Amino acid sequence: MRLWNSRETALNEALNGIKRACPGKYTRLETEYGYGLYRNNISSNRVRIIVDGGGGYGHMWSAFAEEGLADAMVHGNFDSAPNAYVLYEMAKNIDCGKGILFLTNHYMGDYLNNDMAVELLAHDNINAAMCCISDDILSCEGEIAENRGGLHGIGQICKICAGAAREGYNLEQLSKLASKSNSRVRSVSLNVREGKLFFGEGFSGEPAVKEKVFESVDQMFSDAVDILLSELGLWKDCPMYLSVNNHCNVGFTESMVLLESAAKQIEERKIKLCGCAAGTYFDVFDGKGCILSLIACDEEMQKYIAPVNGYGYVI
């Protein structure tokens, strides 16, 4: 059960609630085909960043239009990619002549609509690029990495790109940085129920790739960190930023226990931890568990990976 008046009105009311909680901070994009929100205090003369995806996923996406993250966000209806024309209109509203970078997770509808928005903008002589984030390592096991879907690793890439944009990166440089960061981020979903631990369950009902008896939080993260580090290959000894996305039924004390346990697993392997955070950014799982994400940072990425405070979260 969800606490709202109706599913049909929830997303509209949620954006109005964000505006009410942060008076003067945001403007809503006027459209009947989706949902868009942009910041009023965007600094001039730099590349704009838009994050987007399906609606109703917690802080992703409606709370990611934040200083240090994105300049604007667009989302579709529940479980639906945003409309290409809404993405196009949002870009036109916030463009300052330096170009637009779209960041979205790698799912077919999101890919197609972002790609179409880039094409529409090109017809208006507005430069745009997109990066589709594919950090979910177990979503397409056995297939090439480019086929994977995305989880909450996009938050780290958004931070990195926002910092670089502030320093004056042009669109081509920013697009390359986003692609590099995407190649170095890995995430895995961990679900616990009925005494078992499930690895890699999908939020659309895809079955777990692996399951075992749940022993402890420390053992859960020991297994998960080993999986992620093995996927990072040559970058497994680089400084890591660690992010724990809590499932909906995880309380605050549990959240901090999860973060501490995951961080200890990194430190015990003699890997430098360049930052960490925990929160419910992507609330697609109702039960107990989390999504663990690691991003292996080079010197360029470390300059921009520091935690960012958003409305009701730190990422």
VENDAJO-V642106 format. One record per residue. N is the residue number from 1. RES is the residue in one letter. BURIAL is b if it has 24 or more other ideal C-beta (glycine too) atoms within 12 Angstrom, else e. Layout:
# VENDAJO-V642106
n->[N	N]
res->[RES	RES]
burial->[BURIAL	BURIAL]
This chain:
# VENDAJO-V642106
n->[1	2	3	4	5	6	7	8	9	10	11	12	13	14	15	16	17	18	19	20	21	22	23	24	25	26	27	28	29	30	31	32	33	34	35	36	37	38	39	40	41	42	43	44	45	46	47	48	49	50	51	52	53	54	55	56	57	58	59	60	61	62	63	64	65	66	67	68	69	70	71	72	73	74	75	76	77	78	79	80	81	82	83	84	85	86	87	88	89	90	91	92	93	94	95	96	97	98	99	100	101	102	103	104	105	106	107	108	109	110	111	112	113	114	115	116	117	118	119	120	121	122	123	124	125	126	127	128	129	130	131	132	133	134	135	136	137	138	139	140	141	142	143	144	145	146	147	148	149	150	151	152	153	154	155	156	157	158	159	160	161	162	163	164	165	166	167	168	169	170	171	172	173	174	175	176	177	178	179	180	181	182	183	184	185	186	187	188	189	190	191	192	193	194	195	196	197	198	199	200	201	202	203	204	205	206	207	208	209	210	211	212	213	214	215	216	217	218	219	220	221	222	223	224	225	226	227	228	229	230	231	232	233	234	235	236	237	238	239	240	241	242	243	244	245	246	247	248	249	250	251	252	253	254	255	256	257	258	259	260	261	262	263	264	265	266	267	268	269	270	271	272	273	274	275	276	277	278	279	280	281	282	283	284	285	286	287	288	289	290	291	292	293	294	295	296	297	298	299	300	301	302	303	304	305	306	307	308	309	310	311	312	313	314	315]
res->[M	R	L	W	N	S	R	E	T	A	L	N	E	A	L	N	G	I	K	R	A	C	P	G	K	Y	T	R	L	E	T	E	Y	G	Y	G	L	Y	R	N	N	I	S	S	N	R	V	R	I	I	V	D	G	G	G	G	Y	G	H	M	W	S	A	F	A	E	E	G	L	A	D	A	M	V	H	G	N	F	D	S	A	P	N	A	Y	V	L	Y	E	M	A	K	N	I	D	C	G	K	G	I	L	F	L	T	N	H	Y	M	G	D	Y	L	N	N	D	M	A	V	E	L	L	A	H	D	N	I	N	A	A	M	C	C	I	S	D	D	I	L	S	C	E	G	E	I	A	E	N	R	G	G	L	H	G	I	G	Q	I	C	K	I	C	A	G	A	A	R	E	G	Y	N	L	E	Q	L	S	K	L	A	S	K	S	N	S	R	V	R	S	V	S	L	N	V	R	E	G	K	L	F	F	G	E	G	F	S	G	E	P	A	V	K	E	K	V	F	E	S	V	D	Q	M	F	S	D	A	V	D	I	L	L	S	E	L	G	L	W	K	D	C	P	M	Y	L	S	V	N	N	H	C	N	V	G	F	T	E	S	M	V	L	L	E	S	A	A	K	Q	I	E	E	R	K	I	K	L	C	G	C	A	A	G	T	Y	F	D	V	F	D	G	K	G	C	I	L	S	L	I	A	C	D	E	E	M	Q	K	Y	I	A	P	V	N	G	Y	G	Y	V	I]
burial->[e	e	e	e	e	e	e	e	e	e	b	b	e	b	b	e	e	b	b	e	e	b	e	e	e	b	b	b	b	e	b	e	e	b	b	b	b	b	b	e	e	b	e	e	e	b	b	b	b	b	b	b	b	b	b	b	b	b	b	b	b	b	b	b	b	b	b	b	b	b	b	b	b	b	b	b	b	b	e	b	b	b	b	b	b	b	b	b	b	b	b	b	b	b	b	e	e	b	b	b	b	b	b	b	b	b	b	e	b	b	b	e	b	b	b	b	b	b	e	b	b	e	e	e	e	b	b	b	b	b	b	b	b	b	b	b	b	b	b	e	e	e	e	e	b	e	e	b	b	b	b	b	b	b	b	b	b	b	b	b	b	b	b	b	b	b	e	e	b	e	b	e	e	b	b	e	b	b	b	b	b	b	b	b	b	b	b	b	b	b	b	b	e	e	e	e	b	b	b	b	b	b	b	e	e	e	e	b	b	e	e	e	e	e	e	e	b	e	e	b	b	b	b	b	b	e	b	b	b	e	b	b	e	e	b	b	e	b	b	b	b	b	b	b	b	b	b	b	e	b	e	e	e	e	b	e	b	b	b	e	b	b	b	e	b	b	e	e	b	e	b	e	b	b	b	b	b	b	b	b	b	b	b	b	b	e	e	b	b	b	b	b	b	b	b	b	b	b	e	b	b	b	e	b	b	e	b	b	e	b	b	e	b	b	b]
